[in-house]
Amino acid sequence: MTPAFMDIFKEWADRYDFAVNGNDLEYKDVFVNYPFMLNEAAKRATGKTIEFGPGTGNLTLLLLARSIEVIAVEPSPDMAAIGEAKTGIEFEQGDFLNFDAETADTIISSFAFHHLTDEEKEQALKQYADILTADGQVIILDTMFNSEKEKKEMIHDYTEAGSHNLVADLNREYYPLKEVMSKIAKRQGFTYESVQLNKFAHLQILKKKKFKQPTDLIGHTPLVELTHFDLPADVRLFAKLEMYNLGGSVKDRLGINLIESAIKRGEIRNEVVEATAGNTGIGLALACQQHNLALKVFLPEKFSIEKQAIMQALGAAIVHTDASLGMVEARRQAKAYADETGAYYANQFETEDNPASYEGLYQELKEELGTIDMMVAGAGSAGTFTGLAERMKPDGARAVIVEPEGSILNGGPSGSHRTEGIGVEVWPTFLKRDLIDAVETISDDDAFRMVQELAQKEGLLVGSSSGAAMVAALKQAENVQGNIVVIFPDASDRYISQKIFKSKGEL
Ligand SMILES: Cc1ncc(COP(=O)(O)O)c(C=O)c1O
C-alpha cells in the first residue's frame, strides 16, 4: 500500500463514521444501507477471523457481538485509536499484505480492499490461499464496478452533481471491475460469488476451491514400498514415482523452477531455449505454457518421438541436431541460438537453479520416510542427484549415482546407450565428487530387463532410467541398513516407440 494512503487515512479517521452514517452527502450513495451491508458480511464469518483494515471498528463490533475471534489488522494508527476505543480490543499494526497471522478460517474486510492495486490484490489472495484452512473463505465488502462503462458513467454523473471529493476518490483509488476480481480469485484457487448491495457496494465471497488446478500436480508424487524383490532383512526399499507429475516426469520440478527463478531475476524476455533429451523439454514446455513464453528445444534426433510429440502439444518448437554428435552438439546450438536472438538459455547442465529445483522432492521424502539411509538416483544433468545428495548427506544418507554404460562418471569411455534420460558425456559443472558415495554403471540389458521385472513383480510401468536405478539399488542394498529410496523419473509409455518392453535379443 502506498504511503499516500496513510495520509488519506489520517484525514479520514475523524470523518469516517460521519460518512458511513450517511451524513456526508457526497458519499451518501456509497454507504446506503451501511448497517445492513456490514451485517450481511459479518453473519458469514466463522472461526478464527482476520479483519483487514477494520478502521474505526464498525464491522469488528458486529463480529465480536457474534463471539467471533477477531484479529484486527490496521495500518493507520489514527483509525486504530478510534477503533480500539470503540471495540475494546487491541488492533495489530499491519496491512493486507504484511501481517503476522499464520492461519485463519475467515479473512474479512469492509470498504478497504480497493487500496490495493489489482496486482497487489492478487498477491494478497495468494497469501490468503496459503494461510486459510481447507474450508476457508475471504469476504470482501467494497465498492466495485460491473463494467468500465458503468464506472465512466458514474464518474460523469457524480461530476455533474458536484461530488468532487467522491470523484477524486473514484479516480485515485483502485476500485476493481467485477470481471477482474473474479479472474484474480479463480487464478488463486478460489470460487467467486458476488452480490450487489447498493449502487456501489458488492459483497464478494471467495471460497477455497476443493478441486486442484493442473499445476498443483507438479510435485507431491506418491512414494511406494517395493516388496517383491529379495532384500537383506534389515533393508526397506521405497520408490518415488515421478511419473505422476503433470508432465509425466521428475523434470516438471526442474522446468517450473528454471522458469520461475529466471522470471524473478528479470532474465526472461519472451523466449526460452534449451538442449534436452526430452523430459526437461516437457517440464519447460509446461512452465512456458503457464507463463505465456515461447520455447525452442534443441534435441538429438535419436530420442523418443513420444516425448517430442508431448512437448510440441504443449507449444514447444523442436530443432533436431545430429544424433551422432550427442547432447554436446545440442547444447552448442542452443547456446548459439540464445546468443544470436537474446532468448533465455535455461542451461540445465550448468545452472545452479537445476539442483535447487529438487528442494521440494527432498522435503517430501524426508516427511514421508523420516530417516533415509541411502538415496539412489540416475544422472543425466545430475541435477536430481546433486539436489538430493546435497540435502540428504548432512542427514546421514549414502548417495548412489547411477549411469548407463557409455557414460563417463566412472572414468569409462563415452559411447551410445539405449537407456534414455541418463548418461553423461561431460562432467556436470555443479556435480561435486565428494557428494558421491558410489557410482553404479548399469548395462542397457540389465536396465531393460528390470523394466519388465518391475512391471511383472510390482505392476510399475517405468522408463529405462528407472530400471537402471532399480538394478543399482538392489546391488547397493548389501551396503546399507534401513531405508533406501530410489527415484523413478518417468513411465514406460513414452518409450513404446523405443521398444521399452523388449530386451536386446528381441529387438
Ligand atoms: C527419464 C530420465 N531419467 C533420469 C533423468 C536424469 O535427471 P537429471 O538430469 O536430474 O540427472 C532424466 C533427465 O532428463 C530423464 O529424462
The ligand as an SDF file (V2000), in Angstrom:
LIG
                    3D

 16 16  0  0  0  0  0  0  0  0999 V2000
   13.9550  -40.4030  -17.8420 C   0  0  0  0  0  0  0  0  0  0  0  0
   15.0070  -39.6160  -17.1330 C   0  0  0  0  0  0  0  0  0  0  0  0
   15.6510  -40.1580  -16.1180 N   0  0  0  0  0  0  0  0  0  0  0  0
   16.6050  -39.5010  -15.4670 C   0  0  0  0  0  0  0  0  0  0  0  0
   16.9840  -38.2370  -15.8030 C   0  0  0  0  0  0  0  0  0  0  0  0
   18.1260  -37.5880  -15.0920 C   0  0  0  0  0  0  0  0  0  0  0  0
   17.8490  -36.4690  -14.3490 O   0  0  0  0  0  0  0  0  0  0  0  0
   18.9520  -35.3600  -14.0930 P   0  0  0  0  0  0  0  0  0  0  0  0
   19.1040  -34.5730  -15.3680 O   0  0  0  0  0  0  0  0  0  0  0  0
   18.4300  -34.5400  -12.9820 O   0  0  0  0  0  0  0  0  0  0  0  0
   20.2490  -36.0360  -13.7610 O   0  0  0  0  0  0  0  0  0  0  0  0
   16.3320  -37.6510  -16.8720 C   0  0  0  0  0  0  0  0  0  0  0  0
   16.7430  -36.3490  -17.3560 C   0  0  0  0  0  0  0  0  0  0  0  0
   16.3300  -35.8970  -18.4060 O   0  0  0  0  0  0  0  0  0  0  0  0
   15.3200  -38.3410  -17.5470 C   0  0  0  0  0  0  0  0  0  0  0  0
   14.6540  -37.7980  -18.5910 O   0  0  0  0  0  0  0  0  0  0  0  0
  1  2  1  0
  2  3  1  0
  2 15  2  0
  3  4  2  0
  4  5  1  0
  5  6  1  0
  5 12  2  0
  6  7  1  0
  7  8  1  0
  8  9  2  0
  8 10  1  0
  8 11  1  0
 12 13  1  0
 12 15  1  0
 13 14  2  0
 15 16  1  0
M  END
$$$$
